[in-house]
Amino acid sequence: MEPKLLSIADTAKVLGVGRSKLYAVINDGDLDTVTVGRRRLVTVASIERFVERLQAAA
């Protein structure tokens, strides 16, 4: 089974950006997050949509 949620650190690695830039993207509403306990996780589906939007804009 593929993961549905990624940590902030893993998402930053996948996208090739730093944590600060990732938090800016999240705060802009470009990535969906959920909170599980104290952890903030990013949905894989929103990462895929974000990358598709970037590719379409290029």
PyMOL Python script that loads the backbone (N, CA, C, O; Angstrom):
from pymol import cmd

cmd.read_pdbstr("""\
ATOM      1  N   MET A   1       0.838  -1.177   0.000  1.00  0.00           N
ATOM      2  CA  MET A   1       0.000   0.000   0.000  1.00  0.00           C
ATOM      3  C   MET A   1       0.887   1.246   0.000  1.00  0.00           C
ATOM      4  O   MET A   1       1.837   1.350   0.777  1.00  0.00           O
ATOM      5  N   GLU A   2       0.568   2.157  -0.859  1.00  0.00           N
ATOM      6  CA  GLU A   2       1.299   3.428  -0.955  1.00  0.00           C
ATOM      7  C   GLU A   2       0.877   4.351   0.191  1.00  0.00           C
ATOM      8  O   GLU A   2      -0.278   4.311   0.617  1.00  0.00           O
ATOM      9  N   PRO A   3       1.792   5.179   0.694  1.00  0.00           N
ATOM     10  CA  PRO A   3       1.421   6.115   1.758  1.00  0.00           C
ATOM     11  C   PRO A   3       0.466   7.185   1.224  1.00  0.00           C
ATOM     12  O   PRO A   3       0.571   7.606   0.071  1.00  0.00           O
ATOM     13  N   LYS A   4      -0.443   7.607   2.058  1.00  0.00           N
ATOM     14  CA  LYS A   4      -1.398   8.663   1.714  1.00  0.00           C
ATOM     15  C   LYS A   4      -0.988  10.005   2.305  1.00  0.00           C
ATOM     16  O   LYS A   4      -1.442  11.059   1.859  1.00  0.00           O
ATOM     17  N   LEU A   5      -0.118   9.952   3.323  1.00  0.00           N
ATOM     18  CA  LEU A   5       0.337  11.153   4.017  1.00  0.00           C
ATOM     19  C   LEU A   5       1.852  11.114   4.139  1.00  0.00           C
ATOM     20  O   LEU A   5       2.443  10.050   4.323  1.00  0.00           O
ATOM     21  N   LEU A   6       2.475  12.286   4.035  1.00  0.00           N
ATOM     22  CA  LEU A   6       3.922  12.401   4.208  1.00  0.00           C
ATOM     23  C   LEU A   6       4.221  13.460   5.254  1.00  0.00           C
ATOM     24  O   LEU A   6       3.478  14.429   5.407  1.00  0.00           O
ATOM     25  N   SER A   7       5.309  13.263   5.964  1.00  0.00           N
ATOM     26  CA  SER A   7       5.753  14.265   6.935  1.00  0.00           C
ATOM     27  C   SER A   7       6.236  15.509   6.193  1.00  0.00           C
ATOM     28  O   SER A   7       6.436  15.491   4.978  1.00  0.00           O
ATOM     29  N   ILE A   8       6.415  16.567   6.939  1.00  0.00           N
ATOM     30  CA  ILE A   8       6.933  17.806   6.364  1.00  0.00           C
ATOM     31  C   ILE A   8       8.323  17.564   5.777  1.00  0.00           C
ATOM     32  O   ILE A   8       8.618  18.017   4.671  1.00  0.00           O
ATOM     33  N   ALA A   9       9.173  16.856   6.510  1.00  0.00           N
ATOM     34  CA  ALA A   9      10.538  16.591   6.036  1.00  0.00           C
ATOM     35  C   ALA A   9      10.518  15.757   4.755  1.00  0.00           C
ATOM     36  O   ALA A   9      11.257  16.048   3.814  1.00  0.00           O
ATOM     37  N   ASP A  10       9.679  14.724   4.715  1.00  0.00           N
ATOM     38  CA  ASP A  10       9.611  13.880   3.526  1.00  0.00           C
ATOM     39  C   ASP A  10       9.037  14.646   2.331  1.00  0.00           C
ATOM     40  O   ASP A  10       9.492  14.468   1.201  1.00  0.00           O
ATOM     41  N   THR A  11       8.051  15.484   2.579  1.00  0.00           N
ATOM     42  CA  THR A  11       7.471  16.284   1.503  1.00  0.00           C
ATOM     43  C   THR A  11       8.500  17.249   0.932  1.00  0.00           C
ATOM     44  O   THR A  11       8.586  17.420  -0.284  1.00  0.00           O
ATOM     45  N   ALA A  12       9.277  17.876   1.800  1.00  0.00           N
ATOM     46  CA  ALA A  12      10.327  18.791   1.341  1.00  0.00           C
ATOM     47  C   ALA A  12      11.336  18.053   0.470  1.00  0.00           C
ATOM     48  O   ALA A  12      11.779  18.583  -0.549  1.00  0.00           O
ATOM     49  N   LYS A  13      11.700  16.836   0.861  1.00  0.00           N
ATOM     50  CA  LYS A  13      12.638  16.037   0.061  1.00  0.00           C
ATOM     51  C   LYS A  13      12.038  15.694  -1.301  1.00  0.00           C
ATOM     52  O   LYS A  13      12.706  15.817  -2.327  1.00  0.00           O
ATOM     53  N   VAL A  14      10.780  15.264  -1.308  1.00  0.00           N
ATOM     54  CA  VAL A  14      10.120  14.875  -2.556  1.00  0.00           C
ATOM     55  C   VAL A  14      10.055  16.054  -3.522  1.00  0.00           C
ATOM     56  O   VAL A  14      10.284  15.893  -4.721  1.00  0.00           O
ATOM     57  N   LEU A  15       9.746  17.233  -3.001  1.00  0.00           N
ATOM     58  CA  LEU A  15       9.602  18.413  -3.855  1.00  0.00           C
ATOM     59  C   LEU A  15      10.940  19.105  -4.122  1.00  0.00           C
ATOM     60  O   LEU A  15      11.039  19.937  -5.024  1.00  0.00           O
ATOM     61  N   GLY A  16      11.954  18.769  -3.352  1.00  0.00           N
ATOM     62  CA  GLY A  16      13.258  19.382  -3.552  1.00  0.00           C
ATOM     63  C   GLY A  16      13.330  20.822  -3.080  1.00  0.00           C
ATOM     64  O   GLY A  16      14.040  21.644  -3.660  1.00  0.00           O
ATOM     65  N   VAL A  17      12.585  21.122  -2.018  1.00  0.00           N
ATOM     66  CA  VAL A  17      12.586  22.471  -1.454  1.00  0.00           C
ATOM     67  C   VAL A  17      12.931  22.376   0.030  1.00  0.00           C
ATOM     68  O   VAL A  17      12.922  21.292   0.613  1.00  0.00           O
ATOM     69  N   GLY A  18      13.229  23.506   0.622  1.00  0.00           N
ATOM     70  CA  GLY A  18      13.498  23.554   2.050  1.00  0.00           C
ATOM     71  C   GLY A  18      12.219  23.647   2.860  1.00  0.00           C
ATOM     72  O   GLY A  18      11.134  23.861   2.318  1.00  0.00           O
ATOM     73  N   ARG A  19      12.365  23.484   4.158  1.00  0.00           N
ATOM     74  CA  ARG A  19      11.200  23.530   5.045  1.00  0.00           C
ATOM     75  C   ARG A  19      10.498  24.887   5.006  1.00  0.00           C
ATOM     76  O   ARG A  19       9.269  24.948   5.017  1.00  0.00           O
ATOM     77  N   SER A  20      11.270  25.972   4.962  1.00  0.00           N
ATOM     78  CA  SER A  20      10.669  27.306   4.948  1.00  0.00           C
ATOM     79  C   SER A  20       9.816  27.509   3.705  1.00  0.00           C
ATOM     80  O   SER A  20       8.695  28.011   3.790  1.00  0.00           O
ATOM     81  N   LYS A  21      10.346  27.118   2.551  1.00  0.00           N
ATOM     82  CA  LYS A  21       9.594  27.239   1.307  1.00  0.00           C
ATOM     83  C   LYS A  21       8.355  26.350   1.352  1.00  0.00           C
ATOM     84  O   LYS A  21       7.285  26.753   0.896  1.00  0.00           O
ATOM     85  N   LEU A  22       8.495  25.145   1.899  1.00  0.00           N
ATOM     86  CA  LEU A  22       7.352  24.241   1.990  1.00  0.00           C
ATOM     87  C   LEU A  22       6.261  24.840   2.856  1.00  0.00           C
ATOM     88  O   LEU A  22       5.088  24.788   2.488  1.00  0.00           O
ATOM     89  N   TYR A  23       6.623  25.408   3.999  1.00  0.00           N
ATOM     90  CA  TYR A  23       5.614  26.036   4.851  1.00  0.00           C
ATOM     91  C   TYR A  23       4.961  27.225   4.143  1.00  0.00           C
ATOM     92  O   TYR A  23       3.772  27.475   4.342  1.00  0.00           O
ATOM     93  N   ALA A  24       5.707  27.956   3.329  1.00  0.00           N
ATOM     94  CA  ALA A  24       5.120  29.061   2.564  1.00  0.00           C
ATOM     95  C   ALA A  24       4.096  28.527   1.567  1.00  0.00           C
ATOM     96  O   ALA A  24       3.026  29.113   1.401  1.00  0.00           O
ATOM     97  N   VAL A  25       4.416  27.425   0.909  1.00  0.00           N
ATOM     98  CA  VAL A  25       3.478  26.804  -0.047  1.00  0.00           C
ATOM     99  C   VAL A  25       2.226  26.324   0.682  1.00  0.00           C
ATOM    100  O   VAL A  25       1.113  26.496   0.186  1.00  0.00           O
ATOM    101  N   ILE A  26       2.405  25.727   1.852  1.00  0.00           N
ATOM    102  CA  ILE A  26       1.261  25.267   2.652  1.00  0.00           C
ATOM    103  C   ILE A  26       0.415  26.456   3.076  1.00  0.00           C
ATOM    104  O   ILE A  26      -0.809  26.407   2.964  1.00  0.00           O
ATOM    105  N   ASN A  27       1.043  27.526   3.562  1.00  0.00           N
ATOM    106  CA  ASN A  27       0.301  28.704   4.015  1.00  0.00           C
ATOM    107  C   ASN A  27      -0.431  29.404   2.877  1.00  0.00           C
ATOM    108  O   ASN A  27      -1.449  30.058   3.100  1.00  0.00           O
ATOM    109  N   ASP A  28       0.089  29.266   1.650  1.00  0.00           N
ATOM    110  CA  ASP A  28      -0.597  29.826   0.484  1.00  0.00           C
ATOM    111  C   ASP A  28      -1.803  28.983   0.073  1.00  0.00           C
ATOM    112  O   ASP A  28      -2.579  29.389  -0.792  1.00  0.00           O
ATOM    113  N   GLY A  29      -1.962  27.812   0.690  1.00  0.00           N
ATOM    114  CA  GLY A  29      -3.091  26.942   0.387  1.00  0.00           C
ATOM    115  C   GLY A  29      -2.859  26.019  -0.792  1.00  0.00           C
ATOM    116  O   GLY A  29      -3.806  25.428  -1.311  1.00  0.00           O
ATOM    117  N   ASP A  30      -1.605  25.886  -1.225  1.00  0.00           N
ATOM    118  CA  ASP A  30      -1.304  25.041  -2.377  1.00  0.00           C
ATOM    119  C   ASP A  30      -1.162  23.569  -2.023  1.00  0.00           C
ATOM    120  O   ASP A  30      -1.216  22.719  -2.912  1.00  0.00           O
ATOM    121  N   LEU A  31      -0.983  23.250  -0.759  1.00  0.00           N
ATOM    122  CA  LEU A  31      -0.901  21.863  -0.303  1.00  0.00           C
ATOM    123  C   LEU A  31      -1.856  21.661   0.861  1.00  0.00           C
ATOM    124  O   LEU A  31      -1.986  22.526   1.728  1.00  0.00           O
ATOM    125  N   ASP A  32      -2.523  20.511   0.874  1.00  0.00           N
ATOM    126  CA  ASP A  32      -3.447  20.173   1.954  1.00  0.00           C
ATOM    127  C   ASP A  32      -2.699  19.421   3.044  1.00  0.00           C
ATOM    128  O   ASP A  32      -1.893  18.534   2.764  1.00  0.00           O
ATOM    129  N   THR A  33      -2.974  19.784   4.279  1.00  0.00           N
ATOM    130  CA  THR A  33      -2.357  19.101   5.408  1.00  0.00           C
ATOM    131  C   THR A  33      -3.429  18.621   6.374  1.00  0.00           C
ATOM    132  O   THR A  33      -4.547  19.136   6.398  1.00  0.00           O
ATOM    133  N   VAL A  34      -3.065  17.631   7.164  1.00  0.00           N
ATOM    134  CA  VAL A  34      -3.910  17.149   8.253  1.00  0.00           C
ATOM    135  C   VAL A  34      -3.035  17.059   9.490  1.00  0.00           C
ATOM    136  O   VAL A  34      -1.813  16.943   9.394  1.00  0.00           O
ATOM    137  N   THR A  35      -3.662  17.112  10.634  1.00  0.00           N
ATOM    138  CA  THR A  35      -2.939  16.984  11.889  1.00  0.00           C
ATOM    139  C   THR A  35      -3.327  15.663  12.533  1.00  0.00           C
ATOM    140  O   THR A  35      -4.506  15.382  12.750  1.00  0.00           O
ATOM    141  N   VAL A  36      -2.327  14.867  12.832  1.00  0.00           N
ATOM    142  CA  VAL A  36      -2.522  13.599  13.531  1.00  0.00           C
ATOM    143  C   VAL A  36      -1.728  13.713  14.822  1.00  0.00           C
ATOM    144  O   VAL A  36      -0.498  13.682  14.818  1.00  0.00           O
ATOM    145  N   GLY A  37      -2.442  13.842  15.909  1.00  0.00           N
ATOM    146  CA  GLY A  37      -1.773  14.117  17.178  1.00  0.00           C
ATOM    147  C   GLY A  37      -1.124  15.486  17.096  1.00  0.00           C
ATOM    148  O   GLY A  37      -1.802  16.490  16.879  1.00  0.00           O
ATOM    149  N   ARG A  38       0.189  15.525  17.270  1.00  0.00           N
ATOM    150  CA  ARG A  38       0.919  16.790  17.156  1.00  0.00           C
ATOM    151  C   ARG A  38       1.608  16.939  15.815  1.00  0.00           C
ATOM    152  O   ARG A  38       2.240  17.962  15.551  1.00  0.00           O
ATOM    153  N   ARG A  39       1.493  15.924  14.960  1.00  0.00           N
ATOM    154  CA  ARG A  39       2.209  15.939  13.672  1.00  0.00           C
ATOM    155  C   ARG A  39       1.353  16.555  12.580  1.00  0.00           C
ATOM    156  O   ARG A  39       0.160  16.274  12.468  1.00  0.00           O
ATOM    157  N   ARG A  40       1.975  17.388  11.789  1.00  0.00           N
ATOM    158  CA  ARG A  40       1.333  17.954  10.606  1.00  0.00           C
ATOM    159  C   ARG A  40       1.824  17.154   9.408  1.00  0.00           C
ATOM    160  O   ARG A  40       3.027  17.063   9.162  1.00  0.00           O
ATOM    161  N   LEU A  41       0.882  16.573   8.663  1.00  0.00           N
ATOM    162  CA  LEU A  41       1.217  15.724   7.530  1.00  0.00           C
ATOM    163  C   LEU A  41       0.588  16.279   6.263  1.00  0.00           C
ATOM    164  O   LEU A  41      -0.475  16.898   6.308  1.00  0.00           O
ATOM    165  N   VAL A  42       1.244  16.057   5.141  1.00  0.00           N
ATOM    166  CA  VAL A  42       0.784  16.556   3.841  1.00  0.00           C
ATOM    167  C   VAL A  42       0.191  15.388   3.069  1.00  0.00           C
ATOM    168  O   VAL A  42       0.760  14.296   3.051  1.00  0.00           O
ATOM    169  N   THR A  43      -0.957  15.619   2.428  1.00  0.00           N
ATOM    170  CA  THR A  43      -1.572  14.553   1.646  1.00  0.00           C
ATOM    171  C   THR A  43      -0.821  14.360   0.335  1.00  0.00           C
ATOM    172  O   THR A  43      -0.442  15.328  -0.324  1.00  0.00           O
ATOM    173  N   VAL A  44      -0.611  13.110  -0.032  1.00  0.00           N
ATOM    174  CA  VAL A  44       0.089  12.783  -1.270  1.00  0.00           C
ATOM    175  C   VAL A  44      -0.708  13.294  -2.469  1.00  0.00           C
ATOM    176  O   VAL A  44      -0.130  13.759  -3.451  1.00  0.00           O
ATOM    177  N   ALA A  45      -2.024  13.206  -2.387  1.00  0.00           N
ATOM    178  CA  ALA A  45      -2.871  13.682  -3.493  1.00  0.00           C
ATOM    179  C   ALA A  45      -2.647  15.167  -3.753  1.00  0.00           C
ATOM    180  O   ALA A  45      -2.606  15.592  -4.907  1.00  0.00           O
ATOM    181  N   SER A  46      -2.503  15.962  -2.691  1.00  0.00           N
ATOM    182  CA  SER A  46      -2.288  17.399  -2.897  1.00  0.00           C
ATOM    183  C   SER A  46      -0.894  17.669  -3.456  1.00  0.00           C
ATOM    184  O   SER A  46      -0.705  18.633  -4.198  1.00  0.00           O
ATOM    185  N   ILE A  47       0.083  16.833  -3.112  1.00  0.00           N
ATOM    186  CA  ILE A  47       1.426  16.977  -3.678  1.00  0.00           C
ATOM    187  C   ILE A  47       1.365  16.728  -5.183  1.00  0.00           C
ATOM    188  O   ILE A  47       1.945  17.480  -5.966  1.00  0.00           O
ATOM    189  N   GLU A  48       0.665  15.673  -5.580  1.00  0.00           N
ATOM    190  CA  GLU A  48       0.540  15.351  -7.000  1.00  0.00           C
ATOM    191  C   GLU A  48      -0.160  16.484  -7.759  1.00  0.00           C
ATOM    192  O   GLU A  48       0.268  16.856  -8.852  1.00  0.00           O
ATOM    193  N   ARG A  49      -1.238  17.031  -7.181  1.00  0.00           N
ATOM    194  CA  ARG A  49      -1.951  18.156  -7.830  1.00  0.00           C
ATOM    195  C   ARG A  49      -1.048  19.378  -7.946  1.00  0.00           C
ATOM    196  O   ARG A  49      -1.058  20.066  -8.967  1.00  0.00           O
ATOM    197  N   PHE A  50      -0.266  19.649  -6.900  1.00  0.00           N
ATOM    198  CA  PHE A  50       0.644  20.792  -6.893  1.00  0.00           C
ATOM    199  C   PHE A  50       1.681  20.667  -8.005  1.00  0.00           C
ATOM    200  O   PHE A  50       1.943  21.631  -8.724  1.00  0.00           O
ATOM    201  N   VAL A  51       2.264  19.491  -8.143  1.00  0.00           N
ATOM    202  CA  VAL A  51       3.274  19.267  -9.186  1.00  0.00           C
ATOM    203  C   VAL A  51       2.640  19.400 -10.571  1.00  0.00           C
ATOM    204  O   VAL A  51       3.251  19.972 -11.474  1.00  0.00           O
ATOM    205  N   GLU A  52       1.432  18.883 -10.750  1.00  0.00           N
ATOM    206  CA  GLU A  52       0.739  19.012 -12.031  1.00  0.00           C
ATOM    207  C   GLU A  52       0.498  20.477 -12.379  1.00  0.00           C
ATOM    208  O   GLU A  52       0.676  20.877 -13.529  1.00  0.00           O
ATOM    209  N   ARG A  53       0.090  21.288 -11.384  1.00  0.00           N
ATOM    210  CA  ARG A  53      -0.122  22.727 -11.631  1.00  0.00           C
ATOM    211  C   ARG A  53       1.179  23.413 -12.015  1.00  0.00           C
ATOM    212  O   ARG A  53       1.186  24.274 -12.895  1.00  0.00           O
ATOM    213  N   LEU A  54       2.285  23.043 -11.364  1.00  0.00           N
ATOM    214  CA  LEU A  54       3.581  23.628 -11.709  1.00  0.00           C
ATOM    215  C   LEU A  54       3.993  23.278 -13.121  1.00  0.00           C
ATOM    216  O   LEU A  54       4.511  24.122 -13.852  1.00  0.00           O
ATOM    217  N   GLN A  55       3.762  22.023 -13.509  1.00  0.00           N
ATOM    218  CA  GLN A  55       4.118  21.591 -14.860  1.00  0.00           C
ATOM    219  C   GLN A  55       3.262  22.295 -15.903  1.00  0.00           C
ATOM    220  O   GLN A  55       3.753  22.666 -16.969  1.00  0.00           O
ATOM    221  N   ALA A  56       1.996  22.479 -15.599  1.00  0.00           N
ATOM    222  CA  ALA A  56       1.092  23.151 -16.549  1.00  0.00           C
ATOM    223  C   ALA A  56       1.479  24.625 -16.729  1.00  0.00           C
ATOM    224  O   ALA A  56       1.324  25.190 -17.812  1.00  0.00           O
ATOM    225  N   ALA A  57       1.982  25.231 -15.661  1.00  0.00           N
ATOM    226  CA  ALA A  57       2.358  26.656 -15.723  1.00  0.00           C
ATOM    227  C   ALA A  57       3.701  26.865 -16.406  1.00  0.00           C
ATOM    228  O   ALA A  57       4.011  27.978 -16.829  1.00  0.00           O
ATOM    229  N   ALA A  58       4.496  25.815 -16.518  1.00  0.00           N
ATOM    230  CA  ALA A  58       5.835  25.947 -17.102  1.00  0.00           C
ATOM    231  C   ALA A  58       5.811  26.051 -18.597  1.00  0.00           C
ATOM    232  O   ALA A  58       6.863  26.166 -19.225  1.00  0.00           O
TER     233      ALA A  58
END
""", "prot")
cmd.dss("prot")
cmd.show_as("cartoon", "prot")
cmd.util.cbc("prot")
cmd.orient("prot")
